[in-house]
């Protein structure tokens, strides 16, 4: 199959020479998926932002077409040019049969319009619980929210991260979503566990970095490392968190780091904490578990942490110090949780097993392309 992944930030994961600071989970997931499919002989491409790279260059058998510079264009006009024009031109150059994108945003609508005009197939995957809840969408402008819903309703197939997302999608949009798990890279060389607690997220209000600072205050003996770069529109919050972290002797604040560096820090950690108010299925959970790192969090997709004993699922943010302190103080309990994490990942996250849902979905939408339009919509619903 000819498959194109649409993710403007993907180049920072795909291409070593264009690595930026810490990136969100979706560029990681799209890149891992693209590489895995290319290794199996599929023709794989990407549409990414213009970072000065040659158009159509290949990395790991994945060809990347550039859409537009993220800072290009005049306010009020740049939606049409260069964003819409640049996106559609890059999509056309990719020449794929199936286009895949993830995460709510205007790109879903732009991609859906292109696919309808060009008679191509569109697969969308939710990247957060908020993607399935109209009242919680992490999309700033009303125009972009409308474009997202248009794209969602005109996708040929929708994938979700969890059963709870599938239920929310059906309840709120009347659409069917198939659960597709995420890929994860192996752990690499063993490292000394010299980080007690690791916090990784882009610094934005809903990620609640302030709770990590509070945890450091409550557990002054614990060595806590924080990783995360600034988010557009919330740069002042990043500066505030960086300043507050510097005031605490038990915090090492790394700011934005590359995906490879984040993996290295995971390998050194004893625990990963997630303090967010809103998530989907965080990529960092998989990065931690495959390295034997239990997760302490408020968010437990489909109760996997509670069910499999992969850390601690909390009901109240005030419980972080006790839960983290308990695991750090009990080597036997930590080792048992660490062993369960590794066993769970070995059992459930083999690459072929994860890829099956994606391949079956791509093949299904390709087969449906030959049917009358009404039959395709009935299949989607």
C-alpha atoms as one frame of an Amber mdcrd trajectory, in Angstrom:
protein
   0.000   0.000   0.000   0.950   3.644  -0.416   0.416   5.290   2.982   1.066
   8.910   3.950   1.316  10.102   7.559   0.346  13.720   8.135   2.051  15.252
  11.173   3.733  18.630  10.947   6.101  17.940  13.876   7.174  14.486  12.728
  10.504  15.558  11.242  12.013  16.167  14.690  11.661  12.432  15.375  12.226
  11.059  11.862  15.385  12.997  10.966  18.345  13.130  13.404  19.651  16.396
  11.947  16.339  18.163  12.600  15.860  17.033  16.193  14.278  19.708  18.329
  13.335  19.828  21.993  10.974  17.353  23.595   8.117  16.528  21.247   4.634
  15.230  21.908   3.719  11.566  21.696   1.999  11.675  18.309   5.104  12.534
  16.240   6.786   9.611  17.997   3.893   7.262  17.272   3.508   8.293  13.633
   7.244   7.888  13.028   7.453   4.466  14.699   4.420   3.314  12.709   5.798
   4.701   9.437   9.156   2.976   9.928   7.513  -0.338  10.845   5.327  -0.282
   7.728   8.259   0.692   5.501  10.249  -2.273   6.846   7.380  -4.504   5.701
   7.576  -3.241   2.134   4.842  -0.608   2.035   5.489   2.717   0.286   5.450
   5.180   3.158   5.597   8.967   3.078   4.982  11.882   5.431   3.748  15.436
   5.190   5.701  17.569   7.653   6.505  21.204   8.344   9.093  23.017   6.261
  12.202  23.154   8.466  14.568  23.916   5.592  14.959  20.274   4.548  14.967
  19.156   0.899  11.492  18.264  -0.284  10.950  14.541  -0.814  14.065  13.438
   1.097  14.046   9.917   2.551  14.894   8.837   6.074  14.614   5.131   7.000
  12.771   4.473   3.701  10.171   7.126   4.609   9.881  10.003   2.136   9.019
  13.392   3.696   7.205  16.163   1.810   7.166  19.631   3.319   3.923  21.594
   3.615   4.759  25.057   5.004   6.868  26.831   7.603   4.992  27.011  10.872
   5.696  30.759  11.186   4.929  31.647   7.562   2.075  33.824   6.362   0.129
  36.856   7.512  -2.355  36.580  10.413  -5.877  36.201   9.079  -4.646  35.122
   5.647  -2.204  32.325   6.446  -4.999  29.796   6.933  -5.515  29.908   3.148
  -1.883  30.508   2.199   0.432  28.887   2.962  -1.417  26.460   5.271  -4.230
  25.161   3.073  -2.327  25.559  -0.193   0.890  24.150   1.234  -0.851  21.209
   2.875  -2.800  20.220  -0.239   0.245  20.591  -2.506   2.323  18.326  -0.240
  -0.499  15.770  -0.003  -0.697  15.673  -3.798   3.065  15.178  -4.146   2.899
  12.268  -1.702   0.482  10.477  -4.050  -0.700   7.993  -1.432  -3.739   5.720
  -1.423  -4.378   6.117   2.315  -3.704   9.246   4.398  -3.356   8.961   8.169
  -3.414  11.690  10.783  -3.925  11.877  14.521  -4.809  14.450  17.163  -7.725
  16.891  16.922  -7.070  20.011  14.868  -7.763  21.827  11.634  -5.493  19.444
   9.702  -8.137  16.730  10.003 -10.659  18.841   8.084  -8.130  19.999   5.484
  -7.079  16.405   4.926 -10.688  15.198   4.652 -11.467  17.819   1.985  -8.378
  16.822   0.021  -9.238  13.117   0.217 -12.797  13.704  -0.968 -11.610  15.763
  -3.936  -8.797  13.349  -4.832 -10.814  10.174  -4.050  -8.313   8.996  -1.462
  -8.880   7.241   1.875  -8.555   8.936   5.276  -7.826   7.239   8.606  -7.885
   9.313  11.788  -6.679   8.241  15.238  -7.669   9.968  18.452  -4.636  11.003
  20.514  -6.378  12.169  23.686  -9.594  11.580  25.577 -10.377  15.214  24.723
 -10.452  14.325  21.004 -13.671  12.384  21.693 -15.317  15.008  23.921 -16.543
  18.198  22.139 -16.658  20.152  25.405 -13.013  19.313  26.184 -11.395  19.696
  22.756  -7.879  21.109  22.971  -8.478  23.251  19.874  -8.346  27.008  20.321
 -10.417  28.502  17.501 -14.068  27.793  16.600 -13.097  27.559  12.914 -10.605
  24.804  13.699 -13.106  22.954  15.890 -15.588  22.939  12.999 -12.903  21.720
  10.624 -11.994  18.941  13.043 -15.581  17.737  13.310 -15.977  17.873   9.529
 -12.865  15.736   9.137 -13.960  13.323  11.838 -17.319  12.763  10.161 -15.769
  12.279   6.726 -12.968   9.932   7.775 -13.163   6.471   6.231 -12.088   4.893
   9.520 -11.405   6.108  13.060  -8.964   4.526  15.485  -8.841   5.215  19.227
  -6.383   4.481  22.027  -8.790   2.867  24.491 -12.251   1.430  24.958 -13.227
   4.497  26.977 -12.398   6.695  23.986 -14.485   4.431  21.734 -17.452   4.822
  24.076 -17.014   8.617  24.198 -16.766   8.821  20.398 -20.005   6.855  20.002
 -21.776   8.869  22.691 -20.731  12.314  21.490 -20.418  11.918  17.728 -22.351
   8.749  16.918 -19.218   7.291  15.283 -17.428   3.973  15.678 -13.787   3.802
  16.700 -11.541   0.750  16.708  -8.934   0.404  19.452  -5.386   0.446  18.053
  -2.540   0.240  20.528   0.702   2.138  20.170   4.201   1.098  19.193   7.228
   1.424  21.435  10.973   1.032  20.873  13.052  -1.415  22.891  14.779  -0.304
  26.054  18.391  -0.325  24.853  21.357  -0.713  27.189  20.704  -1.023  30.935
  21.409   2.126  32.935  22.005   2.916  36.597  18.784   3.989  38.367  20.064
   7.382  39.517  16.746   9.248  39.044  14.111   8.592  41.691  11.197  10.325
  39.962  10.883  11.413  36.323   8.265  13.853  35.007   7.941  14.223  31.212
   5.460  16.432  29.365   5.308  19.576  27.301   4.860  22.437  29.749   1.244
  23.544  29.480  -1.363  24.167  32.152  -3.310  20.947  31.702  -0.115  18.918
  32.297   0.080  20.367  35.840   3.831  20.708  36.296   3.031  22.533  39.533
   2.115  19.180  41.072   5.623  17.908  40.334   7.041  20.916  42.171   4.788
  20.183  45.132   5.903  16.555  45.097   9.543  17.657  45.303   8.674  19.831
  48.323   6.927  16.936  50.075   9.727  14.446  49.335  12.927  16.488  49.698
  15.048  13.324  49.831  13.885  12.201  46.366  15.825  13.139  43.222  13.264
  14.444  40.730  14.001  15.214  37.068  11.631  17.276  34.932  11.609  17.191
  31.117   9.495  19.407  28.882   9.720  22.265  26.470   7.553  25.375  26.153
   4.193  25.284  24.388   3.045  28.015  21.998   1.020  30.573  23.942   2.216
  29.291  27.322   5.835  30.423  27.277   5.354  32.417  30.485   4.295  29.243
  32.281   7.472  27.500  31.103   9.598  30.348  32.468   7.736  30.178  35.773
   8.179  26.396  36.123  11.857  26.602  35.152  12.414  29.331  37.763  10.579
  27.424  40.496  12.434  24.191  39.699  15.784  25.991  40.005  14.844  27.030
  43.554  14.539  23.387  44.666  17.815  21.515  45.247  16.281  18.083  44.574
  14.987  18.983  41.068  16.974  18.766  37.841  15.113  20.671  35.123  16.140
  19.611  31.612  13.715  21.684  29.564  13.112  20.329  26.086  15.129  17.271
  25.072  15.026  14.973  22.046  13.053  11.754  21.903  16.278   9.734  22.222
  17.355  11.708  25.293  13.921  11.224  26.869  14.281   7.462  26.377  17.693
   7.585  28.028  16.267   9.403  31.060  13.452   6.822  31.285  16.068   4.101
  31.508  17.652   5.842  34.503  14.406   6.420  36.408  12.864   4.380  39.211
   9.389   5.920  38.804   7.528   7.988  36.206   4.877  10.386  37.481   2.122
  11.813  35.318   0.349  14.791  36.907  -1.934  15.763  34.002  -5.610  16.626
  34.183  -6.224  15.336  30.636  -4.505  12.582  28.646  -5.205   9.835  26.178
  -2.825   6.908  26.469   0.516   8.646  27.084   3.450   7.465  25.004   5.588
   7.975  28.115   3.781   5.097  29.863   5.055   2.689  27.225   8.537   4.217
  27.255   8.606   3.687  31.021   7.077   0.205  31.260   9.315  -1.361  28.615
  12.242  -0.177  30.756  10.727  -1.569  33.942   9.644   1.804  35.317   6.302
   1.831  37.206   3.969   4.788  36.635   2.226   6.831  39.340  -0.649   8.803
  37.878  -4.191  10.124  38.095  -5.007   8.748  34.638  -5.334   5.005  34.021
  -6.648   4.213  30.493  -9.059   1.266  30.673  -7.701   0.573  34.199  -4.581
  -1.124  32.832  -2.354   0.128  35.664  -4.704  -1.070  38.378  -5.456  -4.346
  36.589  -1.861  -5.291  35.748  -0.087  -3.707  38.738   2.046  -1.354  36.609
   2.415   1.341  39.274  -0.223   3.267  41.167  -3.432   4.909  39.980  -4.417
   7.760  42.304  -7.797   9.370  42.823  -6.561  12.601  44.405  -3.473  14.712
  43.580  -2.796  14.930  47.320  -1.935  11.209  47.237   1.190  11.615  45.085
   3.721  11.974  47.956   2.467   8.905  49.826   2.290   6.679  46.725   5.680
   7.762  45.379   7.313   7.636  48.803   5.957   4.149  49.467   7.373   2.671
  46.248  10.740   4.393  46.678  11.045   3.151  50.272  10.189  -0.496  49.517
  12.728  -2.094  47.116  10.831  -5.399  47.017   7.534  -3.735  46.065   9.291
  -1.604  43.446  11.055  -4.633  41.935   7.810  -6.606  41.760   6.081  -3.698
  39.965   9.071  -3.280  37.647   8.993  -6.965  36.731   5.257  -6.758  36.018
   5.857  -3.792  33.699   8.428  -5.684  31.630   6.301  -8.834  31.499   3.217
  -6.901  30.420   5.058  -5.151  27.602   6.645  -8.386  26.381   3.250 -10.088
  26.364   1.083  -7.327  24.878   3.270  -5.017  22.783   5.043  -7.101  20.174
   5.348  -5.097  16.959   3.418  -7.516  14.731   0.576  -7.679  17.241   0.286
  -3.888  17.426   0.510  -3.416  13.649  -2.355  -5.821  12.941  -5.111  -3.326
  13.783  -3.547  -0.638  11.572  -2.957  -2.933   8.613  -6.453  -4.393   8.812
  -7.909  -0.878   8.914  -5.861   0.356   5.945  -6.774  -2.733   3.937 -10.472
  -2.357   4.834 -10.704   1.254   3.675  -8.915   0.335   0.458 -11.415  -2.445
  -0.220 -14.306  -0.131   0.640 -13.054   2.374  -1.939 -14.469   0.190  -4.683
 -17.972   0.140  -3.168 -20.737   2.702  -3.727 -20.474   5.733  -1.443 -23.578
   4.786   0.563 -22.117   1.378   1.342 -18.852   2.954   2.502 -20.678   5.302
   4.881 -22.702   2.391   6.253 -19.462   0.506   6.917 -17.974   3.512   8.698
 -21.055   4.014  10.909
